[in-house]
Amino acid sequence: MEPSKRKGKARAAQPSETDSLLGSSYQADSPVEYSPRTPTAARLPRQTCSFLLTAGLVIFSFIFTAMLFVLLLGYSFKPSESEMATLPNTAFVYSHPDSVQVLNITDHGVCVNVTVRMGIDADLALGTKRYDGDSDGDPTSRGDRGQGVGWWEWIRRWTARQALAQLPQQAINVVFPHHIAVHRVEHSSAAPLLSVRVNQSIPVPLVLDADDSKDWLKPVSFLAFVEPTFQGSDMLHYLQSWWMQGQVNVLVSVQSVAVSLPEGVWWSKYGQLEKQDLSLNVKMDIPHLNGLPRPGHQLNLSELVHLDSYHLQTIGTSALGINASATLPNPFAEYDLGLDIPFALPFLISLSDGSAMARVTTSPLRLDSAKALHLSLEGEIIANLMHRNTSSLSTFLQRFLHGQDNPIIVSGLKVPAANPPPQWILEVLPDVAVSLTFPGPQPPPKVIKSVSIEHMRISERAGQFLASGTVVARVELPETMQKIQLDVKGVAPDVLVYNGPAGDEDADPDEPPPNAFGRINPEDFLNSTTAPSDDPLHPYAIIVTAPMTNVPLQVLEGRDGVFRNFASKVVFKGGAEAGIKGMASVKVDLKGVPGRATLEDLPVTGETWVGRQRLSSAEDH
């Protein structure tokens, strides 16, 4: 049957237990057909590799994303170039010095220990500062930093705080390898005013959550060596200008500055930075200093110096010395510098016309917490009296003895004193000139204490009355000048003669008092001699004697009756008292000063006795 045959054939195709392991139909070289449904040993490794590859790609993507995120996060803290130009003036905050201690003054400059409250607003520097609204803060100072979405900015702030918390010291170390130049802003291309060297690292505090109160600033002390490079006159002008503005405005520049984070964390080495040719515009309000007018007002040095005392005295026979003491406010009293200035500073005292009058030096001085500075000066008069028209001392004495102030100029000298200051001070001093006022005594001193004409007689010649006698005057200089040795060589009186004592009215020849009848005014000086007084009550007084022979006695217009009344007393009563009042000029030699001084219009008041004698003609003499 057909189906049976098929079945038999089908069965015959199936192997049996008796069949050979390799059928007769097997050919070794024939290909073996592979069915994927049939499991093999290679399937498991392929699946493992696929899984590992996928997992590696995921991990790599995660690491790459994390690294990219970290890089972006780190890059977000980097300020832009525009921010770098503004952040030094915004994130770095400072105040005026709390204390300045001068440690040493050398031939090249001044070594000082300065304490300044300062700090860096870390949030502003890193761009993590919180701003409520667009109106708060200056967007140009932070660029795009701090402008991201909330979650991003939260991560930036959290990261910044965690990183800063790892630092062993919350500060940035700043090192200046080169000198720091301080310029005036308006003259930044000119020579600097000061050159400052700081040879140590300055730890500038990093502060989080800083506000506008500046209470977060922390004191930082450092040593600095300041070398002046300014001209004295320029610096004085700048100080006046800054004082009127109420603010010091300078440009601080440096060739390079190195910034680093404190060591102690692995990433601190990435915080090292060095910048070249940096400059910072420093504006600092001037505080109210002791004894000085408030900043913003005119600074008049002549109003600050008070001359306490002064004395002139003859030193030997070749010099006229001067000693003086002055008081001026100590503007640094609050800082208590504790500084001793052991050297003498030389100065020249001149009148306003530039003629030299004296050379003086200061005594050693101490700057501490005292409110006032007491300055002692000692020197020598160097004026030359050889020429009357150019005599500074003669002009000075003339004004002084009339109670008038003398404008003077005090300028520095380069000539070293016995205890000389450092050379850089001597270089600067000649550029310093200060206008001051030498006050005249009040009330004006009365130099000629008394005057009389001994053995006075009146005669007549050709209708002209003549007076003869000896003018005797007691001269006593003010206490400040009593130790001057002087010799009065000539006297020129211009006085009114009174019938009786002179009154209190002014001796004006144009409007003479009622009892004045004559005027004595010789054309030339009367030669005189000088001798010390023997009055123990006036040990420094001198007696000046000047013979007077046939000096015209001018009878005042309309006073003939007063003159006749006086003459009748002399003739009929044996004598009469005559008052003398007016002015006198004297020629004086001052020992130690070449030349001769002429002092004019010195007030004189005195009395004389005209004894029993008759008016006679010239022939009787």
C-alpha positions as CSV (number, residue, x, y, z in Angstrom):
1,M,0.0,0.0,0.0
2,E,1.2,3.4,-0.8
3,P,0.9,5.0,2.6
4,S,2.7,2.1,4.2
5,K,5.5,2.5,1.9
6,R,5.9,6.1,2.8
7,K,5.7,5.3,6.5
8,G,8.3,2.7,6.1
9,K,10.5,4.9,4.3
10,A,10.0,7.5,6.9
11,R,10.9,5.1,9.6
12,A,13.8,3.9,7.7
13,A,15.2,7.4,7.7
14,Q,15.3,7.4,11.5
15,P,18.5,6.0,13.1
16,S,18.4,2.9,15.2
17,E,20.5,1.6,17.9
18,T,22.2,-0.7,15.5
19,D,23.0,1.9,13.0
20,S,26.5,2.9,12.7
21,L,27.5,6.1,14.6
22,L,28.5,7.6,11.3
23,G,26.2,6.7,8.6
24,S,27.3,5.4,5.3
25,S,26.1,8.5,3.7
26,Y,28.3,10.9,5.9
27,Q,31.0,12.7,4.1
28,A,33.6,14.4,6.1
29,D,34.0,17.3,3.7
30,S,30.3,18.0,3.5
31,P,29.1,21.2,5.3
32,V,27.1,21.0,8.4
33,E,23.9,23.0,8.4
34,Y,23.6,25.3,11.6
35,S,20.2,25.9,13.1
36,P,19.9,29.0,15.3
37,R,17.3,27.3,17.4
38,T,20.0,24.9,18.4
39,P,21.9,26.3,21.7
40,T,25.7,26.6,21.6
41,A,28.5,27.5,24.0
42,A,29.3,30.9,22.2
43,R,25.9,32.5,22.9
44,L,26.6,33.4,26.6
45,P,29.8,35.5,26.0
46,R,28.2,37.5,23.3
47,Q,25.4,38.6,25.6
48,T,27.8,39.5,28.4
49,C,29.9,41.7,26.1
50,S,26.8,43.4,24.8
51,F,25.7,44.1,28.4
52,L,29.1,45.3,29.5
53,L,29.4,47.6,26.5
54,T,26.1,49.1,27.2
55,A,26.9,49.6,30.8
56,G,30.3,51.1,29.9
57,L,28.6,53.6,27.6
58,V,26.2,54.5,30.3
59,I,29.0,54.9,32.9
60,F,31.2,56.8,30.5
61,S,28.3,59.1,29.7
62,F,27.7,59.6,33.3
63,I,31.3,60.4,34.0
64,F,31.6,62.6,31.0
65,T,28.4,64.4,32.0
66,A,29.7,64.8,35.6
67,M,33.1,66.0,34.4
68,L,31.4,68.4,32.1
69,F,29.2,69.6,34.9
70,V,32.1,70.1,37.2
71,L,34.0,71.9,34.5
72,L,31.0,74.1,33.8
73,L,30.6,74.6,37.5
74,G,34.2,75.6,38.0
75,Y,34.2,77.8,34.9
76,S,31.1,79.6,36.2
77,F,33.3,81.0,39.0
78,K,35.8,82.6,36.6
79,P,35.2,86.3,36.1
80,S,35.2,87.9,32.7
81,E,37.8,90.4,31.6
82,S,35.4,93.3,32.2
83,E,34.7,91.9,35.7
84,M,38.4,91.7,36.4
85,A,38.7,95.4,35.7
86,T,35.9,96.3,38.2
87,L,36.1,93.6,40.9
88,P,39.2,95.2,42.6
89,N,37.1,98.3,43.2
90,T,34.0,96.4,44.3
91,A,34.8,93.0,45.9
92,F,37.9,94.3,47.6
93,V,36.8,96.6,50.4
94,Y,39.1,98.6,52.8
95,S,39.0,101.4,55.3
96,H,41.5,104.1,56.3
97,P,44.3,102.8,58.5
98,D,43.4,102.0,62.1
99,S,47.0,102.5,63.2
100,V,50.3,103.5,61.6
101,Q,53.5,102.9,63.6
102,V,56.7,104.4,62.3
103,L,59.3,101.8,63.2
104,N,62.4,103.4,61.7
105,I,63.5,106.3,59.5
106,T,66.4,105.5,57.4
107,D,68.5,107.3,54.7
108,H,66.1,105.9,52.0
109,G,62.7,106.0,53.5
110,V,60.4,105.1,56.4
111,C,59.6,101.7,57.7
112,V,56.0,101.5,59.0
113,N,53.7,98.9,60.5
114,V,50.2,99.5,59.1
115,T,46.9,98.1,60.4
116,V,44.1,98.3,57.9
117,R,40.6,96.8,58.1
118,M,40.0,95.0,54.8
119,G,38.3,92.0,53.2
120,I,37.1,90.4,50.0
121,D,33.4,89.9,49.5
122,A,33.7,86.2,48.5
123,D,30.1,86.0,47.1
124,L,30.7,89.0,44.9
125,A,34.1,87.7,43.8
126,L,32.8,84.3,43.0
127,G,29.5,85.6,41.5
128,T,27.3,83.9,44.1
129,K,26.0,87.0,45.7
130,R,22.2,87.1,46.2
131,Y,20.5,90.0,44.6
132,D,16.9,90.8,45.1
133,G,15.7,92.4,41.9
134,D,17.6,94.1,39.1
135,S,18.1,97.3,41.1
136,D,20.3,95.7,43.8
137,G,24.0,95.6,43.1
138,D,25.9,96.6,40.0
139,P,25.4,94.1,37.2
140,T,28.5,95.2,35.4
141,S,30.6,94.2,38.4
142,R,29.5,90.5,38.2
143,G,28.8,90.0,34.5
144,D,26.5,87.0,33.8
145,R,27.5,85.2,37.0
146,G,24.6,84.8,39.4
147,Q,22.0,85.2,36.7
148,G,21.2,81.5,36.3
149,V,18.2,79.5,37.3
150,G,17.5,78.9,41.0
151,W,18.7,75.3,41.2
152,W,21.9,76.2,39.4
153,E,22.7,79.1,41.6
154,W,21.9,77.1,44.7
155,I,24.5,74.5,43.6
156,R,27.1,77.2,42.9
157,R,26.6,78.8,46.3
158,W,26.7,75.5,48.1
159,T,29.8,74.4,46.2
160,A,31.6,77.7,46.9
161,R,30.8,77.4,50.6
162,Q,31.9,73.8,50.9
163,A,35.1,74.6,49.0
164,L,36.0,77.6,51.2
165,A,35.2,75.7,54.3
166,Q,38.1,73.3,53.5
167,L,40.7,76.1,53.5
168,P,42.8,76.1,56.7
169,Q,42.7,79.9,56.5
170,Q,39.8,82.0,55.2
171,A,42.0,84.4,53.3
172,I,43.8,85.0,50.0
173,N,47.6,85.5,50.2
174,V,48.8,88.4,48.1
175,V,52.4,88.9,47.3
176,F,54.0,92.0,45.6
177,P,57.3,90.9,44.0
178,H,58.0,94.5,42.9
179,H,57.6,97.9,44.4
180,I,54.2,99.6,44.5
181,A,54.0,103.0,42.9
182,V,51.5,105.6,44.2
183,H,50.6,108.3,41.6
184,R,48.2,111.2,41.7
185,V,45.3,110.2,39.4
186,E,45.6,113.3,37.3
187,H,49.3,112.7,36.7
188,S,49.5,108.9,36.5
189,S,52.2,109.1,33.7
190,A,54.5,111.4,35.8
191,A,56.9,110.3,38.5
192,P,55.2,108.6,41.4
193,L,54.6,110.3,44.7
194,L,55.7,107.3,46.8
195,S,57.4,104.0,46.2
196,V,56.3,101.2,48.6
197,R,57.9,97.9,49.2
198,V,56.0,95.1,51.0
199,N,58.2,92.1,51.5
200,Q,55.7,89.8,53.1
201,S,52.6,88.0,52.1
202,I,49.4,89.9,53.0
203,P,46.5,87.6,54.0
204,V,43.3,89.4,52.7
205,P,40.3,87.9,54.5
206,L,37.6,86.1,52.5
207,V,34.1,86.9,53.9
208,L,30.8,85.3,53.0
209,D,27.4,87.0,53.3
210,A,29.1,90.5,53.4
211,D,26.8,93.5,53.5
212,D,27.1,97.2,52.9
213,S,27.9,98.1,56.5
214,K,31.6,97.3,56.3
215,D,31.4,95.8,59.8
216,W,32.6,92.6,58.3
217,L,36.1,94.0,57.5
218,K,38.9,92.5,59.5
219,P,42.1,94.1,60.7
220,V,45.2,93.1,58.8
221,S,48.7,94.3,59.8
222,F,51.8,94.3,57.6
223,L,55.2,96.0,57.3
224,A,55.9,98.4,54.5
225,F,58.9,100.5,53.5
226,V,57.9,103.8,52.0
227,E,60.3,105.7,49.9
228,P,59.3,109.3,49.1
229,T,59.8,110.2,45.4
230,F,57.8,113.4,45.3
231,Q,58.9,117.1,45.2
232,G,58.1,118.8,48.5
233,S,56.2,121.7,46.9
234,D,54.1,119.4,44.8
235,M,53.2,117.2,47.7
236,L,52.2,120.3,49.8
237,H,50.0,121.4,46.9
238,Y,48.4,117.9,46.6
239,L,47.7,117.8,50.3
240,Q,45.9,121.1,50.2
241,S,43.9,119.9,47.2
242,W,42.9,116.6,48.8
243,W,42.0,118.4,52.0
244,M,39.6,120.7,50.1
245,Q,38.1,117.7,48.4
246,G,37.8,115.8,51.6
247,Q,39.3,112.7,50.0
248,V,42.6,111.2,48.9
249,N,42.4,110.0,45.4
250,V,45.5,108.2,44.1
251,L,46.3,105.5,41.5
252,V,48.2,102.5,42.9
253,S,50.1,100.5,40.3
254,V,52.3,97.5,40.4
255,Q,54.3,95.6,37.8
256,S,53.0,92.2,39.0
257,V,51.1,90.7,41.8
258,A,50.8,87.0,42.9
259,V,47.7,85.6,44.5
260,S,47.4,82.2,46.1
261,L,45.2,80.2,48.4
262,P,46.4,78.8,51.7
263,E,48.0,75.3,51.4
264,G,46.2,72.4,53.0
265,V,43.8,71.2,50.3
266,W,44.5,69.5,47.1
267,W,42.9,72.1,44.9
268,S,44.5,75.1,46.4
269,K,47.3,74.9,43.8
270,Y,44.7,75.7,41.2
271,G,44.0,79.0,42.9
272,Q,47.4,80.5,42.2
273,L,47.4,83.5,39.9
274,E,49.8,86.1,38.8
275,K,48.8,89.2,37.0
276,Q,51.0,91.8,35.3
277,D,50.7,95.6,35.2
278,L,47.8,96.0,37.6
279,S,46.5,99.4,38.8
280,L,43.9,100.3,41.4
281,N,42.2,103.7,41.9
282,V,42.2,104.2,45.6
283,K,39.7,106.7,47.1
284,M,39.8,107.2,50.8
285,D,37.9,109.8,52.8
286,I,40.1,111.9,55.0
287,P,39.1,111.5,58.7
288,H,38.7,114.5,61.0
289,L,42.2,114.8,62.5
290,N,43.0,116.4,65.8
291,G,43.4,120.2,65.8
292,L,42.8,120.5,62.0
293,P,39.8,122.0,60.3
294,R,37.4,119.5,58.9
295,P,38.2,118.2,55.5
296,G,36.5,120.2,52.8
297,H,37.6,123.5,54.3
298,Q,40.7,125.6,53.6
299,L,43.8,124.4,55.4
300,N,45.7,127.5,56.6
301,L,48.9,126.4,58.2
302,S,49.5,129.9,59.6
303,E,46.4,129.5,61.8
304,L,47.7,126.2,63.2
305,V,51.1,127.3,64.4
306,H,51.1,129.4,67.6
307,L,54.3,131.1,68.6
308,D,54.6,130.6,72.4
309,S,57.8,132.5,73.0
310,Y,60.9,133.9,71.3
311,H,64.0,135.5,72.5
312,L,66.9,137.3,70.8
313,Q,70.2,137.5,72.5
314,T,73.8,138.4,71.6
315,I,76.1,135.4,71.5
316,G,79.7,136.7,72.1
317,T,80.5,139.5,69.9
318,S,79.9,137.9,66.5
319,A,76.4,136.5,66.5
320,L,72.8,137.4,67.3
321,G,71.0,134.2,68.3
322,I,67.3,133.4,68.4
323,N,65.4,130.9,70.5
324,A,61.7,130.2,70.0
325,S,59.1,127.7,71.0
326,A,55.9,127.0,69.1
327,T,52.8,124.9,69.5
328,L,51.0,123.1,66.8
329,P,48.3,120.4,66.9
330,N,49.3,116.8,66.6
331,P,47.1,115.4,63.9
332,F,48.3,111.9,64.6
333,A,47.4,111.9,68.3
334,E,44.7,109.3,67.7
335,Y,47.1,106.9,66.2
336,D,49.8,107.3,68.9
337,L,52.7,106.8,66.6
338,G,55.2,106.6,69.4
339,L,57.8,108.0,67.1
340,D,60.9,109.8,68.2
341,I,62.4,112.2,65.6
342,P,66.0,112.4,66.9
343,F,67.4,114.7,64.2
344,A,67.3,118.4,63.6
345,L,65.5,120.0,60.7
346,P,67.0,123.1,59.2
347,F,64.8,126.0,58.1
348,L,65.2,129.5,56.7
349,I,63.1,132.4,57.9
350,S,62.6,135.1,55.3
351,L,60.4,138.1,54.9
352,S,57.8,138.2,52.2
353,D,60.2,140.0,49.8
354,G,62.5,136.9,50.0
355,S,65.2,138.6,52.0
356,A,66.7,136.1,54.5
357,M,66.4,137.0,58.2
358,A,67.4,133.9,60.2
359,R,68.4,130.3,60.0
360,V,67.0,127.9,62.6
361,T,66.9,124.2,63.4
362,T,64.3,122.2,65.3
363,S,65.0,120.2,68.3
364,P,64.3,116.4,68.6
365,L,60.5,115.8,68.6
366,R,58.3,112.9,69.7
367,L,55.0,112.0,68.1
368,D,52.7,110.2,70.6
369,S,49.2,110.6,71.8
370,A,49.6,114.2,73.1
371,K,47.1,116.6,71.5
372,A,49.7,119.3,70.9
373,L,53.3,119.3,69.7
374,H,55.8,121.6,71.3
375,L,58.5,122.6,68.9
376,S,61.7,124.2,70.0
377,L,63.8,126.2,67.5
378,E,67.3,127.6,67.8
379,G,69.3,129.5,65.3
380,E,71.1,132.7,64.3
381,I,70.1,136.0,62.7
382,I,71.8,136.2,59.3
383,A,70.3,139.4,58.1
384,N,72.6,142.0,56.6
385,L,72.1,145.6,57.7
386,M,74.7,147.1,55.4
387,H,72.1,148.4,53.0
388,R,69.1,150.3,54.4
389,N,66.8,149.6,51.4
390,T,67.3,145.9,51.6
391,S,67.5,145.5,55.3
392,S,65.1,142.7,56.3
393,L,65.9,142.9,60.0
394,S,65.4,146.7,60.1
395,T,62.0,146.3,58.5
396,F,61.2,143.4,60.8
397,L,62.1,145.3,63.9
398,Q,60.4,148.5,62.7
399,R,57.1,146.6,62.3
400,F,57.6,144.5,65.5
401,L,58.2,147.5,67.7
402,H,55.0,149.1,66.4
403,G,53.0,146.0,67.3
404,Q,52.5,145.0,63.7
405,D,52.5,141.4,62.4
406,N,55.3,140.4,60.1
407,P,54.5,138.0,57.3
408,I,57.3,135.5,57.0
409,I,58.1,132.5,54.9
410,V,59.5,129.3,56.5
411,S,61.3,127.2,54.0
412,G,63.4,124.1,54.3
413,L,67.2,124.0,53.8
414,K,69.4,121.4,52.4
415,V,72.3,122.5,54.6
416,P,72.8,119.7,57.1
417,A,72.6,120.6,60.8
418,A,74.7,119.3,63.6
419,N,72.4,116.4,64.0
420,P,71.4,116.0,60.3
421,P,68.3,114.1,59.1
422,P,68.4,111.4,56.4
423,Q,69.5,112.6,53.0
424,W,66.1,112.1,51.4
425,I,64.6,114.6,53.9
426,L,67.3,117.1,53.1
427,E,66.5,116.6,49.4
428,V,62.8,117.3,50.0
429,L,63.1,120.2,52.5
430,P,64.1,122.9,50.0
431,D,60.8,122.4,48.1
432,V,58.8,123.0,51.3
433,A,57.8,126.6,51.9
434,V,55.1,127.7,54.3
435,S,53.7,131.3,54.8
436,L,53.3,132.1,58.4
437,T,52.8,135.2,60.5
438,F,55.2,136.4,63.2
439,P,52.8,138.3,65.6
440,G,53.6,141.7,66.8
441,P,53.3,142.3,70.6
442,Q,50.1,143.8,71.9
443,P,50.0,146.4,73.1
444,P,52.9,147.8,71.2
445,P,56.0,148.1,73.4
446,K,57.2,151.5,74.6
447,V,60.9,151.3,73.8
448,I,61.9,154.8,74.9
449,K,60.6,154.8,78.5
450,S,61.5,158.4,79.3
451,V,63.2,161.4,77.7
452,S,64.4,164.7,79.0
453,I,66.6,167.5,77.8
454,E,69.1,168.3,80.6
455,H,70.4,171.8,81.0
456,M,68.0,173.0,78.3
457,R,68.2,176.6,77.3
458,I,66.4,178.6,74.7
459,S,68.1,181.4,72.8
460,E,67.2,183.7,69.9
461,R,69.1,184.4,66.7
462,A,67.8,186.5,64.0
463,G,64.2,186.0,65.0
464,Q,64.7,182.2,65.3
465,F,64.5,180.5,68.6
466,L,67.1,177.8,69.2
467,A,67.2,175.1,71.8
468,S,70.3,173.6,73.4
469,G,71.0,170.9,76.0
470,T,71.5,167.2,76.3
471,V,68.9,164.7,75.3
472,V,68.8,161.9,77.8
473,A,66.6,158.9,77.1
474,R,66.1,155.6,78.9
475,V,65.7,152.9,76.4
476,E,64.4,149.5,77.3
477,L,63.7,146.8,74.8
478,P,60.8,144.3,75.2
479,E,61.5,141.3,77.4
480,T,62.0,139.1,74.4
481,M,64.9,141.3,73.2
482,Q,66.4,142.5,76.4
483,K,69.5,140.4,76.0
484,I,70.5,142.0,72.8
485,Q,73.6,144.2,73.1
486,L,73.0,147.3,71.1
487,D,74.7,150.7,70.7
488,V,72.5,153.7,69.8
489,K,74.6,155.9,67.5
490,G,72.1,158.6,66.6
491,V,68.8,160.1,67.7
492,A,66.4,162.2,65.7
493,P,63.6,163.6,67.9
494,D,60.4,165.1,66.5
495,V,58.6,166.3,69.6
496,L,56.3,169.0,70.8
497,V,57.3,171.1,73.8
498,Y,54.5,171.8,76.2
499,N,54.0,174.5,78.8
500,G,53.7,172.1,81.7
501,P,53.2,168.3,81.5
502,A,52.1,166.8,78.2
503,G,48.6,165.6,78.2
504,D,47.1,162.4,76.8
505,E,46.3,163.9,73.5
506,D,48.3,162.9,70.4
507,A,51.3,165.1,69.6
508,D,50.0,166.2,66.2
509,P,51.9,169.3,64.9
510,D,48.9,170.1,62.7
511,E,46.4,170.0,65.5
512,P,48.5,170.5,68.7
513,P,47.1,170.2,72.2
514,P,46.2,173.6,73.9
515,N,49.3,173.8,76.0
516,A,51.9,172.9,73.3
517,F,53.9,175.9,72.0
518,G,56.9,174.5,70.2
519,R,58.4,171.8,68.0
520,I,61.9,170.4,68.0
521,N,62.7,168.5,64.8
522,P,66.4,168.6,63.8
523,E,67.2,167.9,60.2
524,D,69.9,165.4,61.0
525,F,70.5,162.7,63.6
526,L,72.1,163.8,66.8
527,N,75.2,161.8,67.6
528,S,74.7,159.8,70.7
529,T,76.5,157.5,73.1
530,T,75.1,154.5,75.0
531,A,75.8,153.3,78.5
532,P,74.1,150.7,80.7
533,S,71.7,151.9,83.3
534,D,72.7,151.7,87.0
535,D,69.1,151.3,88.1
536,P,68.7,147.9,89.8
537,L,65.0,147.9,89.0
538,H,65.8,148.1,85.2
539,P,68.9,145.9,84.7
540,Y,68.5,145.7,81.0
541,A,67.8,149.3,80.3
542,I,70.4,151.6,78.6
543,I,70.9,155.3,78.8
544,V,71.3,157.2,75.5
545,T,72.9,160.6,75.7
546,A,72.8,163.0,72.7
547,P,74.1,166.6,72.9
548,M,71.9,169.1,71.2
549,T,73.3,172.5,70.2
550,N,71.3,175.3,68.7
551,V,68.6,173.1,67.3
552,P,65.7,175.2,65.9
553,L,62.7,175.5,68.2
554,Q,59.7,176.2,66.0
555,V,57.0,178.2,67.8
556,L,53.7,176.7,66.7
557,E,51.3,178.9,64.7
558,G,49.0,180.8,67.1
559,R,50.9,179.7,70.2
560,D,52.9,182.8,70.9
561,G,50.8,183.5,74.0
562,V,51.5,180.0,75.4
563,F,55.2,180.5,74.6
564,R,55.3,183.9,76.4
565,N,53.6,182.4,79.4
566,F,56.2,179.6,79.5
567,A,59.1,182.1,79.1
568,S,57.7,184.3,81.9
569,K,57.8,181.4,84.3
570,V,61.4,180.8,83.4
571,V,62.4,184.4,83.8
572,F,60.3,185.4,86.8
573,K,59.9,182.2,88.7
574,G,63.4,180.7,88.2
575,G,62.3,177.9,85.9
576,A,59.5,176.0,84.4
577,E,58.5,172.4,83.7
578,A,58.3,171.6,80.0
579,G,56.6,168.5,78.7
580,I,58.0,166.6,75.7
581,K,55.9,164.3,73.6
582,G,56.2,163.0,70.0
583,M,58.3,160.6,68.0
584,A,61.9,159.7,67.7
585,S,64.1,157.8,65.2
586,V,67.2,156.0,66.2
587,K,70.2,154.5,64.5
588,V,71.3,151.2,66.2
589,D,74.2,148.9,65.9
590,L,73.4,145.3,66.9
591,K,76.3,143.3,68.0
592,G,76.7,140.2,65.8
593,V,74.9,141.7,62.8
594,P,76.7,143.7,60.2
595,G,75.5,147.2,59.4
596,R,73.1,149.5,61.2
597,A,69.4,149.4,61.7
598,T,67.2,152.5,61.6
599,L,64.1,152.4,63.7
600,E,61.7,155.2,63.0
601,D,58.7,156.8,64.7
602,L,59.2,155.4,68.2
603,P,56.8,157.1,70.6
604,V,58.5,159.3,73.3
605,T,57.0,161.1,76.3
606,G,59.0,162.9,79.0
607,E,59.5,166.0,81.0
608,T,62.4,168.4,81.4
609,W,63.1,171.4,83.5
610,V,64.2,174.7,82.1
611,G,66.1,176.4,84.9
612,R,66.5,180.0,85.9
613,Q,67.9,181.7,82.9
614,R,67.0,184.6,80.6
615,L,66.3,184.5,76.9
616,S,69.4,185.9,75.3
617,S,70.6,186.7,71.8
618,A,73.2,184.6,70.0
619,E,75.8,187.1,70.9
620,D,75.5,186.1,74.5
621,H,76.7,182.6,73.8
